[in-house]
Amino acid sequence: MKLLAFDTSTELLSIALQPGAGQPVLAHAGAGGAQASASLIPAIERLLAQAGLALRELDAITFGRGPGSFTGLRTACAVAQGLAFGAGRPVLPIDTLLAVAEDAHGRTGATEVVAVLDARMGEVYWAAYRRHASGAWTTETAPRLCRPEAVEAPSGWTIAGNVPAMPVPGDGPRVDALPTAAALLRLAPAELALHHAGRAQDALPLYIRDKVAQTTEERAAERARKEMDRGSRPGVV
């Protein structure tokens, strides 16, 4: 299949192009977040030109729909919609946390994964996935938002994501992983087989948090909590 995949939900901009069967995947990585809005389309155009492909020749455009950075998700959805409208191609939104689980599997072979992404404001997005022998994933715990210490990781499950320093509980191995475009490409065929592709207007973000900033009172409470945490550690003054 000829597939374009991209993710802008984290600090990494990740793009991958599968030009067709037997051809190598072309990839690009850069700065995500607010910078992705300016660099995403030019980078996609360069990859398509390198492969000698036009947008209309793609079988689908897949992207990480969230959860993640509000700005990043809006960028990904807007670009997916625009490209799909212009070329008449279907879109395939995929959960970013599922892509984290797939990235962890690609790195370590893990098949039981608690995927965790930094949500800022002292919180994380997380979900739990199990990979079967067929290569398909099932969702054991749907995406949630909570403080790191409230993540519910089953014993022995791999904890994967971009928050290695946060106090996420669990006794399983820990893996640095991100929702890379390469992971999205690997997930896409199974998702397409389940008829999950949609029209351009279906390129919508998955938001879990309904606010992007703390109030003055919440920021003060967060500072006080951190001061109390530091003061409760032995030897910390």
Residue, then its C-alpha position, 0 to 999 in steps of 0.5 A: m500500500k502507498l501510505l503517508a503517516f505523520d504525528t505532531s502530538t509531542e515534542l517530535l515531528s515525525i513523518a513517514l512515507q510508504p511508497g509501495a510494496g517492496q520499497p523502503v520507507l522514507a522518513h523525516a523527523g524534526a521539532g514538533g509542537a508549535q514549530a510543526s505547523a510551519s514545517l509539516i507540509p514542506a517536509i511532506e512535499r519533499l518526501l513525496a517528490q523523493a518517492g516520485l508520488a503524487l498525493r492522489e496516488l496514496d491509498a490513505i493518509t494516516f495521522g496521530r489523532g491524540p491525546g497530546s499537545f493541543t497545538g500539535l493535534r490541531t496541526a495534524c488534523a488540519v493538514a490531514q483534512g487539507l491534503a485529503f480534501g485536495a487529493g480525494r484520499p481517505v484519512l485514517p486517525i490512530d490513537t497516539l497512545l496505541a502508536v506508543a505501544e507499537d513503537a515500544h513493541g518495535r523496540t523491545g518486542a513488548t506485547e503488554v504495554v502501558a503507554v504513557l505520554d506527558a500531558r503537562m500540568g503535572e499529569v499524564y495521558w495513558a492507556a493499556y494495550r495487549r498485542h496478539a499473535s496476529g499482530a492486532w492490538t486490543t485496548e485493555t484500558a482506554p485513554r485516560l488523564c491523571r497524575p502519574e502516580a495514579v496510573e494503573a499498570p498491571s504487574g509485569w507490563t512494560i511501561a512505555g512513553n516519554v515520561p521516564a522521570m515521572p513517578v508512574p507506578g509499576d514493576g515492569p520494564r520501562v521503555d522510551a517510546l513515542p507515537t512515531a510515524a513509522a509505528l503509525l505505518r505498521l498499524a495502518p494496514a490492520e486499521l484499514a482492514l477494519h474499515h477505520a478509514g474515513r472522509a477528510q472531515d473525519a480527521l478530528p482530534l481526540y481530546i481528553r483534557d478540556k482545558v489547556a492552562q491552570t488557574t492562578e489558584e491551581r498554579a499556586a497549589e501545584r507550587a505548594r505541593k512541590e515544596m511539600d514534596r521536597g520538604s518531606r524528602p530526607g536531607v532536603v531543605 
